[in-house]
């Protein structure tokens, strides 16, 4: 019985763990006026048995609408479900309001703080049927600190074809945060239609920054009574403007001798590729290091470059990549620095820590974001020549524009404009095999021809073979000597072939052990790996061949005389 109870408890614990999920709550904005609405999303990454308790939420917000959605995903046979609740909220008062924590299936979300301003600035048209609003989330900031400006076109009737001109602000940079439309309850209980345009403003100088009036244009459908007493929509073009705004800008805090980075948050991370799972690299072979900096309230262009200097490395950096994302809190700047790194020697390679000081505008104090140092094991690499070639190829690859990193082309190939590979001057294996086959055919043909001649006229062949060497050698010896002295190896190979055909002794001299390795090196140079033979040995080759051939000729003459005696 005791074992059965233990088994049931373990099963219940397993089921509980399987059903455990993550509950998160987000809003589409963090600042709004008392007459605006916001959307609250509560997401649970499992099937939910409970419903969020909204009683505490309704003490500070009116719930205008509720929706719920569920989804199931199957990836590689693994099923997962997600449940999401959507609430459209209207604040009951201005000031700092809190969206409370929610609990679903034992999991809880974090509370969210919302800032609600008082009655917004408005410029109303006739009968208050259409008007504008202009809001700044703050009007007292530091240089380069983000200010979110919100401009709205509000109407009781349908709005279409809105046109917002980007603001031109002297002494400030402007980042577009997008446009959206929504509905909200009016002061008299009616439903108002809102077109909202948001911008992030970054003052670049201290003092007072003036934001000039912004003008909007849109088409509005207003009801018109007909003669029969009925109403029909009538479209008209309206043009409205906002009031002038100003921002008081304080100078940068210069207490720290570093880049001035006023932000709400700043993070730094890295990614290293090209090493093995044990974080090991090879000397002379490049690996890639990517440094990413993420900052809330700063544009990507404001972020500093990452310092990748380290002892014992060479690195080739690419152009940085900048991107900006929109969020309810404004701009999130992302900077990415990428470099190919080559360790110059084996051992422990330490990539130093990277520290970025920044000013927390929310807490009004300095902070530091730190990327800890990274230690990489560097294994011994190839020879120095090979490492040099690898470094050269890496440098060529990263010198290309960003996003066009390419594989190096081998020394025996060139890249055509159409993408095909062409020979750069060295013979390929097909050419080598074809040349060797041709030489073999020529050699066999010559051998059978000489054999045929000897069979047809043995006396004539013997007489030629028995002639003194001095009678026949002048015809080729001079050309052979000349090409050897000039160092023209291709012509030398041709002259050797012609010289060998003049006498059997000459042909035998080519196979002598004292010169055969040199001739083999000559053919490897012409039809093989391209390695050059000894130039001094090449110059002495004709004289050595003549000496060897003379010895073979004397032996042949004696043999022919003996053959005559015994014939």
C-alpha positions, 0 to 999 in steps of 0.5 A: 500500500505504501509503495502504491501511494508513492507511485501515485505521488510520483505520477502526479508530480510528473503530470504537474511538471508536464503541465508547467508553463510560462505566463507573460503579460505585455501591453502595446504602450507604456504611456497614454492619456486619460482618454486613450486605450491600450491593449493587454495581452496575457500569454500562457504557453500551455493549455490553460484550465484557469482564467486570469482573475481581473478583479484587481485590474478593474479597480484601475482600468475599465475593460472595454473588450475581452478576447481569447485565442488558443493554438497548437503547434506540432514540430518534429512530432512534439506538440505545444499549445498556447493560450492568449487573452486580449483585453482593451483597457481604458484608464480610470484616472491619470498618474502611475497605474499598475497592471497587476500580476496574474496567475494561471495554473500556478504560474504568475506574470510580472506586474506592469507600470503604466503612466497616464497623463492628464488631459492632452493638448487639443486643437478642435475643429467645428463642433468638436467632431475632429481635432488633434493631440500632441504629446511628449513623454518627457520635456526635460532630457539630456543631449541624445536622450530619446523623447517620444512625440505622439501626434493624433488625429481624432474624429467622431466620424470615419477617417481615411487617407491620413497624411502626416508630414515628418517633422523638421526639428533643428538640432535634433534627429527624428526616427519614425516609430510608425502609424496605427489606428484605434478606437476609444470612448469619447468624453460624452460617451461616443466612440472616437476614431484615432489615427496616431503617428509616433516619432523618437526625437534625439536632441543633439545640442543642449538648450531649448529645442522647439518642435514646430506645429505639425499639420495633418490632412485627411478625408472625413465622412460626415453625415448630411441630412437629405431633403427627405429627412435621411442622412447620407455620408459626405466626404470632405478634406480637412487640414489641422495643425498642432500647437508648438512644443519645446524640449529643455535639453541638458548637456551630457554628463561629462564625469566619465571620460567615455562615450555618452550613451543615455539609455534605459537599458544596454546589453552586450553579447557575442557569438563565436563560430568556426571553433569546435564544441570544446571551444578550440581553434587552430593556429593559422585558420580563421574563426568568426567573432560577432559582437552585438550591442542592444540599447533601449532608447538609443538608435543603432548609429549612436552605439560605439564599435566593439574593441576586438584587439587582443594579443596573438591575433590578426583580425579582419573586420567587416562593416558594422550592421545597424538596425532599429526596432520599434517598441512601446518604449521607443527605439531599440538600437542594435549594432553588430560587429563581425570579424575573422580572427586568426590566432598566430600561435598555439596555446591559450588565446585570451579575448579580453573583456569588453566594458561599455559604460552608459548612463541610465536615464531612468535611475539617473546614474552611471552603469556598466555592461560587461562582456567577460573575457573569453579563453580559446584553446589554439591547436598547432596549425599547418606550416608557415607558408600554409598559414600565410596563404590562409591569412591571405585568403581570409583577408581577401574574403573579408575585404569584400562588401558586407554580406558578400563573404566568399570562399578563396579561389585556388592558385590554379583557378581563376573566377570568370565574370560568368561564374565559371572556373578557368585555368590560370596556366598550370595543366590540369590532370586531363591535360597531363594524361593526354600529353603522356598518352601522346608521348607513349604513342610517338615512342612506340611508333618510333620503336617499330619504325626503327625495328622495321628499318633494321629488319629491312637493311641490317647491314645499313643499320649496323654501319650507322651504329658503328660510325664514330660519334663525331660524325653524327653528333654536330647536327643536334649537339649545338642546339641541345647545348644552347637550350640548356644554357638558356634554361628554356626547359620546354625546348630542351625537352624537344631537343633531347627527344630529337637528339635521342633519335639520331643514335641508339647510343643517344637513346640509351644515354637518356636511361643512364642512372646518373641522368634519369632522375634529372630527366624525370624532374624535367618531365614533372616540371612540364607535366606534373606538379610544376617543381623546377629541376636544378638549373646547374644540373640542366646546364651540365646535362649536354656534356654528361649525355655526350660522355655517356653516349660515347661510352655506349657507342664504343660498346655498340661498335665492339659488339657489332664487330664481334657479330660480324666475325661470328656471322 
